[in-house]
Structure formats: structure tokens, C-alpha cells
Amino acid sequence: MTEPVGIIAGESVLPLLSCREAQRQGKKTIVAAVKGLALPELAREADVWAEFSIGQLGGVIRFFKWNGVRRALMIGRVKHAAIFSIWTMDGKFLRFLTKVKDKTTTSLLATLADFFSNEGIEIMDSTFFLKEYLLEAKNYTPQIRVKDALAWDIEFAWEKAWGIAALDIGQTICVKNRAVVAVEAMEGTDRTITRAAEIAGPGLVVAKVSRPGHDMRFDVPVVGLKTMGILEECRAAAFVLEAKKTLMLDQADMIERAGKKNIVLMGKT
């Protein structure tokens, strides 16, 4: 193995997939896992592994430098609401907080990336080792007839999703009959869909996008079978995702299940 690559790992399978692909490419993987979030398998498969709480920024930086890391990626979910439950902070983390403009996701993560850069560690595109999971711009369920009313809802949802994304509120919006039913904030996509179904019932169109000019180093939209299960339960009509900037896990199963439940699954630009 040659150049070491750092991985700041939150929850989900994405850090593990990134670790495996980096190793396949001959990289030595140095994993700084967020305590209580990263999958146990990651500790076994990483070349070097250590666990840190969210407030131990100085510890992560020292760990990376000790292992020769000059490039790292941040991958895996850390819930936005975690900012309200950080009880222990080291000096580096306190310095980081003084540089944060506000507590929006974009501001927090962009400032964090710049903080690492100033320490000599470049934060990479978070999809660098996950390109095969990025959605294409196409209808993945062409066998499902898209009637005019549904097509109108899809376009309406797409337009409104970009509106909330531009305000850095959330990435997901749910609409029905060209009316906005629910908008994502800190609760996440799955809970937003559930809430929308409680309000409007079946037939929702769910759209999920990144932000205008999205920084691919962090917070890239991700969907998988858990979300598909909620869409099935809520009897959604369509799931529309931004192509080239959304990661879709278990793609074959996602497409098959969407087709069986008559849910239009689409990558859109």
C-alpha cells in the first residue's frame, strides 16, 4: 500500500464501502470513527482505526498527522441535531466553533473542511471511492406509466425542492396535487416522508436534491432500502432524486421494489 487516506466515519455503510474501495486501489486506510456511530466491521477492516467523540477535533487531527494523512474524506451520517448534545470539547473544537458563521449544515461542514485544510489535511470529495453508486439521469422504472397529473407533481416538487435547498433548510420535500405537504429540516428524509403521509395519505411525490453549488466534500444525498421501505409503506407515487449528486445504495433492489410497488424512481437534472 502507498499513500494513506483518512476517513472520518459516521453512521451507515458508506464509510465501510469507501474503506474497501480505497484498499482495492492500494491505499492505506486510516479511520477516525465518530464514537457510537460507525459500523463495527469498519474497526476490523481498516488498516488503522481509532474512535473519537464529536468534540475531539484535536484528537482526530493528531491521529491523522501521526499516521501521515494529508488527504481525508468525511463520509457517513452525523445527525445535525448532535450539535445540541456535545458535552466535551477540546481546544481545537472550541477554536473551530469560533469560526462558524451559523449552525446550518453547510456552514458547519464547510468551516470544518477549511479547519482541516489549515492543519495541512485536504478534505476530498466524499464520493471519491463511491462513484458506482451515483445516480444517472434517467427513469429507473420506465414500465410505470406517468400520467399527466403525476408528471405535473414531479415538476412542481422538483422546483420547490430546489427552493428549500437554496435556503439551506433541507434536501427533501413532499408534495401532492401540486401542494407542499412537508419540508425536511433536521429530522431527516425518512421522518419527513412519514409525516407527509400522515397529513396527505398515499400518492406523495418525494423529491430530494443537493444544494445549489453543492460542495461534494460533505452531506451528499444518500438513499437506500430503509427509505424505500417507508415509501412502500406510505404508498408514495414517485421518488425523484438529483442525478450525479445522489448516492443510491442497493440499486438493483431499489429498482425492483419500486417497480413492484408502482413507485416512479427517477434521477433528474
VEXGUPA-352050 format. One record per residue (C-alpha): residue in one letter; chain; x, y, z. Coordinates in nm, 2 decimals, decimal comma. Example, Ala and Ser with C-alpha at 12.3 -4.5 7.8 and 13.67 -1.06 7.14 Angstrom:
2
ATOM | A | A | 1,23 | -0,45 | 0,78;
ATOM | S | A | 1,37 | -0,11 | 0,71;
//
This chain:
269
ATOM | M | A | 0,00 | 0,00 | 0,00;
ATOM | T | A | 0,12 | 0,35 | -0,07;
ATOM | E | A | -0,05 | 0,68 | 0,02;
ATOM | P | A | -0,26 | 0,68 | 0,33;
ATOM | V | A | -0,61 | 0,82 | 0,31;
ATOM | G | A | -0,81 | 0,94 | 0,62;
ATOM | I | A | -1,17 | 0,85 | 0,66;
ATOM | I | A | -1,38 | 1,04 | 0,92;
ATOM | A | A | -1,66 | 0,79 | 0,96;
ATOM | G | A | -2,02 | 0,85 | 1,07;
ATOM | E | A | -2,31 | 0,60 | 1,06;
ATOM | S | A | -2,42 | 0,40 | 0,76;
ATOM | V | A | -2,24 | 0,15 | 0,53;
ATOM | L | A | -2,08 | 0,43 | 0,33;
ATOM | P | A | -1,75 | 0,46 | 0,53;
ATOM | L | A | -1,71 | 0,08 | 0,50;
ATOM | L | A | -1,77 | 0,08 | 0,13;
ATOM | S | A | -1,52 | 0,37 | 0,09;
ATOM | C | A | -1,26 | 0,19 | 0,30;
ATOM | R | A | -1,29 | -0,12 | 0,09;
ATOM | E | A | -1,26 | 0,06 | -0,24;
ATOM | A | A | -0,96 | 0,27 | -0,11;
ATOM | Q | A | -0,78 | -0,05 | -0,01;
ATOM | R | A | -0,87 | -0,20 | -0,35;
ATOM | Q | A | -0,69 | 0,10 | -0,51;
ATOM | G | A | -0,39 | 0,03 | -0,29;
ATOM | K | A | -0,45 | 0,30 | -0,02;
ATOM | K | A | -0,37 | 0,26 | 0,34;
ATOM | T | A | -0,69 | 0,34 | 0,53;
ATOM | I | A | -0,67 | 0,55 | 0,85;
ATOM | V | A | -1,02 | 0,56 | 1,00;
ATOM | A | A | -1,13 | 0,82 | 1,27;
ATOM | A | A | -1,47 | 0,69 | 1,37;
ATOM | V | A | -1,73 | 0,90 | 1,54;
ATOM | K | A | -1,80 | 0,72 | 1,87;
ATOM | G | A | -2,11 | 0,51 | 1,87;
ATOM | L | A | -2,19 | 0,56 | 1,50;
ATOM | A | A | -1,95 | 0,37 | 1,27;
ATOM | L | A | -2,02 | 0,01 | 1,19;
ATOM | P | A | -1,82 | -0,25 | 1,39;
ATOM | E | A | -1,69 | -0,41 | 1,07;
ATOM | L | A | -1,50 | -0,09 | 1,00;
ATOM | A | A | -1,28 | -0,14 | 1,30;
ATOM | R | A | -1,19 | -0,48 | 1,17;
ATOM | E | A | -1,12 | -0,39 | 0,81;
ATOM | A | A | -0,95 | -0,05 | 0,84;
ATOM | D | A | -0,57 | -0,06 | 0,84;
ATOM | V | A | -0,56 | 0,18 | 1,13;
ATOM | W | A | -0,87 | 0,27 | 1,34;
ATOM | A | A | -0,95 | 0,49 | 1,64;
ATOM | E | A | -1,27 | 0,63 | 1,79;
ATOM | F | A | -1,34 | 0,99 | 1,88;
ATOM | S | A | -1,63 | 1,18 | 2,02;
ATOM | I | A | -1,76 | 1,47 | 1,81;
ATOM | G | A | -1,59 | 1,73 | 2,03;
ATOM | Q | A | -1,24 | 1,57 | 2,00;
ATOM | L | A | -1,13 | 1,76 | 1,69;
ATOM | G | A | -0,77 | 1,80 | 1,81;
ATOM | G | A | -0,75 | 1,42 | 1,87;
ATOM | V | A | -0,86 | 1,35 | 1,51;
ATOM | I | A | -0,60 | 1,59 | 1,37;
ATOM | R | A | -0,32 | 1,45 | 1,58;
ATOM | F | A | -0,43 | 1,09 | 1,48;
ATOM | F | A | -0,42 | 1,17 | 1,11;
ATOM | K | A | -0,09 | 1,36 | 1,13;
ATOM | W | A | 0,08 | 1,07 | 1,33;
ATOM | N | A | -0,03 | 0,83 | 1,05;
ATOM | G | A | 0,09 | 1,05 | 0,77;
ATOM | V | A | -0,26 | 1,15 | 0,64;
ATOM | R | A | -0,26 | 1,45 | 0,41;
ATOM | R | A | -0,59 | 1,38 | 0,24;
ATOM | A | A | -0,91 | 1,26 | 0,41;
ATOM | L | A | -1,28 | 1,23 | 0,34;
ATOM | M | A | -1,59 | 1,28 | 0,57;
ATOM | I | A | -1,84 | 1,02 | 0,50;
ATOM | G | A | -2,14 | 0,87 | 0,69;
ATOM | R | A | -2,42 | 1,05 | 0,87;
ATOM | V | A | -2,38 | 1,25 | 1,19;
ATOM | K | A | -2,72 | 1,39 | 1,27;
ATOM | H | A | -2,74 | 1,77 | 1,26;
ATOM | A | A | -2,92 | 1,77 | 1,59;
ATOM | A | A | -2,60 | 1,63 | 1,75;
ATOM | I | A | -2,47 | 1,99 | 1,78;
ATOM | F | A | -2,71 | 2,02 | 2,08;
ATOM | S | A | -2,56 | 1,73 | 2,27;
ATOM | I | A | -2,18 | 1,79 | 2,27;
ATOM | W | A | -2,07 | 1,79 | 2,63;
ATOM | T | A | -1,69 | 1,76 | 2,59;
ATOM | M | A | -1,49 | 1,98 | 2,36;
ATOM | D | A | -1,11 | 2,01 | 2,32;
ATOM | G | A | -0,92 | 2,33 | 2,24;
ATOM | K | A | -0,93 | 2,27 | 1,86;
ATOM | F | A | -1,30 | 2,22 | 1,86;
ATOM | L | A | -1,36 | 2,54 | 2,06;
ATOM | R | A | -1,14 | 2,72 | 1,81;
ATOM | F | A | -1,34 | 2,57 | 1,53;
ATOM | L | A | -1,67 | 2,69 | 1,68;
ATOM | T | A | -1,54 | 3,05 | 1,69;
ATOM | K | A | -1,50 | 3,04 | 1,31;
ATOM | V | A | -1,85 | 2,90 | 1,24;
ATOM | K | A | -2,09 | 3,17 | 1,09;
ATOM | D | A | -2,41 | 2,98 | 1,19;
ATOM | K | A | -2,53 | 2,63 | 1,27;
ATOM | T | A | -2,66 | 2,53 | 0,93;
ATOM | T | A | -2,52 | 2,21 | 0,79;
ATOM | T | A | -2,33 | 2,39 | 0,51;
ATOM | S | A | -2,17 | 2,64 | 0,74;
ATOM | L | A | -2,06 | 2,38 | 0,99;
ATOM | L | A | -1,91 | 2,14 | 0,74;
ATOM | A | A | -1,75 | 2,40 | 0,52;
ATOM | T | A | -1,58 | 2,56 | 0,82;
ATOM | L | A | -1,47 | 2,21 | 0,94;
ATOM | A | A | -1,32 | 2,13 | 0,60;
ATOM | D | A | -1,14 | 2,47 | 0,60;
ATOM | F | A | -1,01 | 2,40 | 0,95;
ATOM | F | A | -0,86 | 2,06 | 0,84;
ATOM | S | A | -0,71 | 2,24 | 0,54;
ATOM | N | A | -0,54 | 2,49 | 0,76;
ATOM | E | A | -0,39 | 2,19 | 0,95;
ATOM | G | A | -0,25 | 2,05 | 0,63;
ATOM | I | A | -0,52 | 1,79 | 0,57;
ATOM | E | A | -0,72 | 1,83 | 0,25;
ATOM | I | A | -1,08 | 1,71 | 0,27;
ATOM | M | A | -1,17 | 1,52 | -0,05;
ATOM | D | A | -1,49 | 1,47 | -0,25;
ATOM | S | A | -1,69 | 1,24 | -0,02;
ATOM | T | A | -1,79 | 1,03 | -0,33;
ATOM | F | A | -1,43 | 0,97 | -0,44;
ATOM | F | A | -1,45 | 0,60 | -0,37;
ATOM | L | A | -1,82 | 0,56 | -0,44;
ATOM | K | A | -1,87 | 0,67 | -0,80;
ATOM | E | A | -2,05 | 0,35 | -0,89;
ATOM | Y | A | -2,34 | 0,44 | -0,65;
ATOM | L | A | -2,41 | 0,79 | -0,81;
ATOM | L | A | -2,75 | 0,80 | -0,98;
ATOM | E | A | -2,78 | 0,86 | -1,36;
ATOM | A | A | -3,02 | 1,10 | -1,52;
ATOM | K | A | -3,29 | 0,86 | -1,62;
ATOM | N | A | -3,62 | 0,70 | -1,52;
ATOM | Y | A | -3,53 | 0,37 | -1,35;
ATOM | T | A | -3,89 | 0,24 | -1,37;
ATOM | P | A | -3,99 | 0,30 | -1,73;
ATOM | Q | A | -4,26 | 0,03 | -1,71;
ATOM | I | A | -4,47 | 0,26 | -1,49;
ATOM | R | A | -4,69 | 0,49 | -1,68;
ATOM | V | A | -4,65 | 0,86 | -1,57;
ATOM | K | A | -4,99 | 1,02 | -1,62;
ATOM | D | A | -5,02 | 1,40 | -1,66;
ATOM | A | A | -5,12 | 1,47 | -1,30;
ATOM | L | A | -4,82 | 1,28 | -1,17;
ATOM | A | A | -4,58 | 1,45 | -1,42;
ATOM | W | A | -4,71 | 1,79 | -1,30;
ATOM | D | A | -4,65 | 1,69 | -0,94;
ATOM | I | A | -4,30 | 1,58 | -1,02;
ATOM | E | A | -4,21 | 1,91 | -1,19;
ATOM | F | A | -4,37 | 2,10 | -0,90;
ATOM | A | A | -4,18 | 1,90 | -0,64;
ATOM | W | A | -3,86 | 1,95 | -0,83;
ATOM | E | A | -3,90 | 2,32 | -0,84;
ATOM | K | A | -3,99 | 2,35 | -0,47;
ATOM | A | A | -3,71 | 2,12 | -0,36;
ATOM | W | A | -3,45 | 2,35 | -0,51;
ATOM | G | A | -3,62 | 2,64 | -0,34;
ATOM | I | A | -3,57 | 2,49 | 0,01;
ATOM | A | A | -3,22 | 2,36 | -0,07;
ATOM | A | A | -3,12 | 2,71 | -0,18;
ATOM | L | A | -3,22 | 2,84 | 0,17;
ATOM | D | A | -3,01 | 2,56 | 0,33;
ATOM | I | A | -3,32 | 2,43 | 0,51;
ATOM | G | A | -3,32 | 2,07 | 0,40;
ATOM | Q | A | -3,29 | 1,84 | 0,09;
ATOM | T | A | -3,63 | 1,67 | 0,08;
ATOM | I | A | -3,98 | 1,79 | 0,00;
ATOM | C | A | -4,31 | 1,60 | -0,03;
ATOM | V | A | -4,59 | 1,72 | -0,24;
ATOM | K | A | -4,94 | 1,60 | -0,35;
ATOM | N | A | -5,17 | 1,76 | -0,61;
ATOM | R | A | -4,92 | 2,05 | -0,65;
ATOM | A | A | -4,93 | 2,14 | -0,29;
ATOM | V | A | -4,64 | 2,12 | -0,05;
ATOM | V | A | -4,72 | 1,87 | 0,23;
ATOM | A | A | -4,39 | 1,85 | 0,42;
ATOM | V | A | -4,04 | 2,00 | 0,41;
ATOM | E | A | -3,73 | 1,84 | 0,56;
ATOM | A | A | -3,54 | 2,02 | 0,84;
ATOM | M | A | -3,32 | 1,84 | 1,10;
ATOM | E | A | -3,54 | 1,53 | 1,12;
ATOM | G | A | -3,41 | 1,37 | 0,80;
ATOM | T | A | -3,57 | 1,23 | 0,49;
ATOM | D | A | -3,75 | 0,92 | 0,64;
ATOM | R | A | -3,93 | 1,11 | 0,91;
ATOM | T | A | -4,03 | 1,38 | 0,66;
ATOM | I | A | -4,19 | 1,12 | 0,44;
ATOM | T | A | -4,37 | 0,96 | 0,73;
ATOM | R | A | -4,50 | 1,30 | 0,85;
ATOM | A | A | -4,62 | 1,39 | 0,50;
ATOM | A | A | -4,81 | 1,06 | 0,47;
ATOM | E | A | -4,98 | 1,12 | 0,80;
ATOM | I | A | -5,10 | 1,45 | 0,66;
ATOM | A | A | -5,19 | 1,37 | 0,30;
ATOM | G | A | -5,21 | 0,99 | 0,27;
ATOM | P | A | -5,09 | 0,79 | -0,03;
ATOM | G | A | -4,98 | 0,94 | -0,36;
ATOM | L | A | -4,70 | 1,16 | -0,25;
ATOM | V | A | -4,42 | 1,27 | -0,48;
ATOM | V | A | -4,09 | 1,29 | -0,28;
ATOM | A | A | -3,81 | 1,49 | -0,43;
ATOM | K | A | -3,45 | 1,50 | -0,28;
ATOM | V | A | -3,18 | 1,73 | -0,41;
ATOM | S | A | -2,84 | 1,87 | -0,30;
ATOM | R | A | -2,79 | 2,24 | -0,26;
ATOM | P | A | -2,72 | 2,48 | -0,55;
ATOM | G | A | -2,34 | 2,47 | -0,60;
ATOM | H | A | -2,33 | 2,18 | -0,36;
ATOM | D | A | -1,98 | 2,10 | -0,21;
ATOM | M | A | -1,92 | 1,73 | -0,28;
ATOM | R | A | -1,69 | 1,71 | 0,02;
ATOM | F | A | -1,98 | 1,66 | 0,25;
ATOM | D | A | -2,35 | 1,59 | 0,31;
ATOM | V | A | -2,41 | 1,43 | -0,03;
ATOM | P | A | -2,77 | 1,30 | -0,05;
ATOM | V | A | -2,80 | 0,92 | 0,01;
ATOM | V | A | -3,09 | 0,69 | -0,02;
ATOM | G | A | -3,13 | 0,31 | 0,03;
ATOM | L | A | -3,36 | 0,03 | 0,12;
ATOM | K | A | -3,47 | 0,18 | 0,45;
ATOM | T | A | -3,62 | 0,48 | 0,27;
ATOM | M | A | -3,77 | 0,26 | 0,00;
ATOM | G | A | -3,95 | 0,07 | 0,28;
ATOM | I | A | -4,10 | 0,39 | 0,41;
ATOM | L | A | -4,21 | 0,49 | 0,06;
ATOM | E | A | -4,37 | 0,15 | 0,01;
ATOM | E | A | -4,55 | 0,17 | 0,35;
ATOM | C | A | -4,67 | 0,53 | 0,27;
ATOM | R | A | -4,78 | 0,42 | -0,08;
ATOM | A | A | -4,58 | 0,70 | -0,25;
ATOM | A | A | -4,63 | 0,77 | -0,62;
ATOM | A | A | -4,27 | 0,89 | -0,71;
ATOM | F | A | -3,93 | 0,93 | -0,57;
ATOM | V | A | -3,73 | 1,19 | -0,77;
ATOM | L | A | -3,35 | 1,23 | -0,70;
ATOM | E | A | -3,08 | 1,46 | -0,82;
ATOM | A | A | -2,87 | 1,27 | -1,08;
ATOM | K | A | -2,49 | 1,27 | -1,05;
ATOM | K | A | -2,50 | 1,40 | -0,69;
ATOM | T | A | -2,71 | 1,14 | -0,51;
ATOM | L | A | -2,58 | 0,81 | -0,38;
ATOM | M | A | -2,82 | 0,52 | -0,42;
ATOM | L | A | -2,73 | 0,20 | -0,23;
ATOM | D | A | -2,86 | -0,14 | -0,32;
ATOM | Q | A | -2,96 | -0,01 | -0,66;
ATOM | A | A | -3,09 | -0,34 | -0,81;
ATOM | D | A | -3,31 | -0,40 | -0,50;
ATOM | M | A | -3,43 | -0,03 | -0,50;
ATOM | I | A | -3,53 | -0,05 | -0,87;
ATOM | E | A | -3,70 | -0,39 | -0,83;
ATOM | R | A | -3,90 | -0,28 | -0,52;
ATOM | A | A | -4,00 | 0,05 | -0,67;
ATOM | G | A | -4,13 | -0,13 | -0,98;
ATOM | K | A | -4,33 | -0,38 | -0,78;
ATOM | K | A | -4,50 | -0,11 | -0,57;
ATOM | N | A | -4,57 | 0,12 | -0,87;
ATOM | I | A | -4,33 | 0,40 | -0,74;
ATOM | V | A | -4,17 | 0,60 | -1,01;
ATOM | L | A | -3,79 | 0,61 | -0,93;
ATOM | M | A | -3,61 | 0,88 | -1,13;
ATOM | G | A | -3,27 | 1,05 | -1,15;
ATOM | K | A | -3,32 | 1,41 | -1,27;
ATOM | T | A | -3,10 | 1,71 | -1,35;
//
